Amino acid sequence: MTPPSDLPEAAERRLSDSAFSSGLSVSDFAACLEMGLEPVGLVQGFCAMQQGAYAMGGLSRSLSPYGGTQGGYVQNYQCPHGMISGEHRMWGQNYQQTWVEGAWSEGFASSYSRMLEEATELGAHGVVGVVDSVSRLTDANVSEFHLWGTAVKVLDTPVATATPWSTYLAGQRLAKVFEAGYAPVSIVASVASIRVWAYCVTEYLMEGSLGMWANSTGPTEIEQIVTAKSQARSMVRASARDQLHGDALHGATLILGEREFEKGDLEVEAVLRGNRIRRFKEFDPLPVPQPTVRLS
């Protein structure tokens, strides 16, 4: 494309260059250039994943839950009251939903690899400012995974031949990592999912009952749910640690949530995200940026 001759010189220069997109803010974009990283395009990856056989939200409690046959963490709870009635919850169980974790990990990995494929096509060395979104598309346990970030090239470096590195960081936060002597390797994301089948004590306490069946007359810790959330946190940290292969985890965030089905029956989910980084030199302060103003 030949720019019209009546345009300002700066506009002609911009139009003569090849266009590209970026997910960076102005300040993050400037910081990348200061570090020698040239943004070359916005890259994305998608995946829609069906979780398959799900926990027994719609099945009768008279059936045994799948926890004992799925592998992973299982903890049983027994009613302390004896046989009361057919509706009295004589048992309860916390168990790890390994099939949910597997579907989540596969969906995330697929969208992540597709994002890196787009970066590779652009000849990028890495992807900065990665953002990921996981949302339910339907009530039929279908989740959509969407990852996007800005592909960058390292200036004055040969064309990339290896898989691009990736990081959630951008701008000054990424500059501080380089300054400390670390280089980004990849993003890290893991999930832990636990199904809580409430037994009688948990059910009554979750309803706010403080009567004889809850064995409580005052503030009481709901031990089954506390244990489920503690186990989810422990398992998701262990899963993330397995992805590091001896490297460090930087900027980790852990989100713990739950979804209630009925009367204390919950799905507890823990998601941990962070940046896998590796030391490549000792601490080396970056040069102080010099403020400049361009008038054209």
Sequence and secondary structure as in RCSB ss.txt:
>XXXX:A:sequence
MTPPSDLPEAAERRLSDSAFSSGLSVSDFAACLEMGLEPVGLVQGFCAMQQGAYAMGGLSRSLSPYGGTQGGYVQ
NYQCPHGMISGEHRMWGQNYQQTWVEGAWSEGFASSYSRMLEEATELGAHGVVGVVDSVSRLTDANVSEFHLWGT
AVKVLDTPVATATPWSTYLAGQRLAKVFEAGYAPVSIVASVASIRVWAYCVTEYLMEGSLGMWANSTGPTEIEQI
VTAKSQARSMVRASARDQLHGDALHGATLILGEREFEKGDLEVEAVLRGNRIRRFKEFDPLPVPQPTVRLS
>XXXX:A:secstr
    TTS HHHHHHHHS        HHHHHHHHHTTEEEEEEEEEEEEEE  S   TTS TTS  THHHH S EE
EEE SS    TTS  EEEEEE HHHHHHHHHHHHHHHHHHHHHHHHTT SEEEEEEEEEEEEETTTEEEEEEEEE
EEEETT     S  EE S  HHHHHHHHHTTEEEEEEEEEEEEEEEE  HHHHHHHTT  SGGGT SS    HHH
HHHHHHHHHHHHHHHHHHHTT EEEEEEEEEEEEEEETTEEEEEEEEEEEEEEE SS              
